[in-house]
Amino acid sequence: MKSALLLLCFLGLTGILTLHGHTVGEDLFFHVLSPPEVHYLFQVRPAKDFGGIFACPLQEVPLLPTEPPQACDSLTNGRLLAGSVALVERGGCSFVSKAKVVERYGALAVVIADSTIRSLSEPDEQDSGFVDMVTDGTGRDTSIPAVFLSGKDGHMIRQALSRHTEPWAIISIPVNVTILPAYQLLQPPWNFW
């Protein structure tokens, strides 16, 4: 089946399938291509038990912060989400609700950033900045992939967009970091502060 998916991806005949192929702890990466201020690889964790998987990498697609940031209901910039990846902030409603809202507007995937910005200098060194996103028990699901991003990374991306007065970043997701020679150099510098 994997070779069939690769052939379909190569031919451009598939988008995102609704298979649950990720496991807890199997982190993915996305690469911000612009703005240059945040041209780094960002680590994300796929939802544990809802949402789709990336059957094909999404190359050079917009990462659009939603308005309002928590994306629990109607979005003022929802018309811009079609064909984009939504950047949403945690809180206000369930992870599934957020994914359903942005999916309704045509988003290809959703990146949910933590609402807490943890400093790496805080005493809890066990905290990776990730939570396991789980279903809300309503029986609802979404066909788009949902991934969790640390609050610091989400904050830095939003700030860079605000400073450059750009409505979105351009990203590729997921990225195979094993083929990148300078993986360590592409990590955000604030991860080492």
Residue, then its C-alpha position, 0 to 999 in steps of 0.5 A: m500500500k505504501s508504494a501505491l501511496l507514493l505513486l499517487c503522491f508522485l502523480g498528484l492524485t491524492g491529498i490527505l488520507t484519513l488513516h490513523g498512522h501516527t503513534v504517540g511520540e512519533d514526532l514530525f517536523f515542518h520547515v518554515l521557508s518564509p519569513p526568513e526570521v523563522h526559517y527553521l525546522f519545527q518539531v510537532r506531535p501528531a494527534k493521538d487518536f483523531g485526524g488524518i495523516f500526511a499521505c503526501p508532503l505539503q510543499e510550500v503551502p501557507l501557514l495561516p494564523t487564524e483569527p481569532p487565534q483559538a478557532c473555536d467558532s467562526l473565523t474572520n479570515g476563514r476564506l483564506l484558509a482554503g488550501s492552507v495549513a491553519l495555525v491555531e492556539r490551544g484553549g477555549c474548546s477541544f482539539v477536535s473542535k478546532a480541527k473541525v472548524v478549520e477543516r470546514y474552511g478548507a484547511l489542509a491540516v492544523v497546527i495547534a500551538d500551546s497557549t503556554i510559553r515555557s522557558l527552557s530555563e524553568p526547573d521541569e526539564q522533563d517537560s518537552g513542551f508537548v501534550d498528547m492531543v486526544t479526542d474529546g469523547t463526542g465521537r467526532d473526527t476530522s480527516i485533516p492531520a492535526v499536530f501540536l506545536s510548543g507555545k514558544d515556537g507558535h509565539m515566535i512564528r506569530q511575532a515574526l509574521s506580525r513584524h513583517t506584516e505578512p498574513w502567513a508563513i510558507i512551510s513544507i510539512p512533514v519534512n524528512v529530517t534524516i536527509l538534511p545534512a545540517y539538521q541541528l543548525l536548522q533548529p530555532p535558536w530559542n530552543f537552546w536558550 
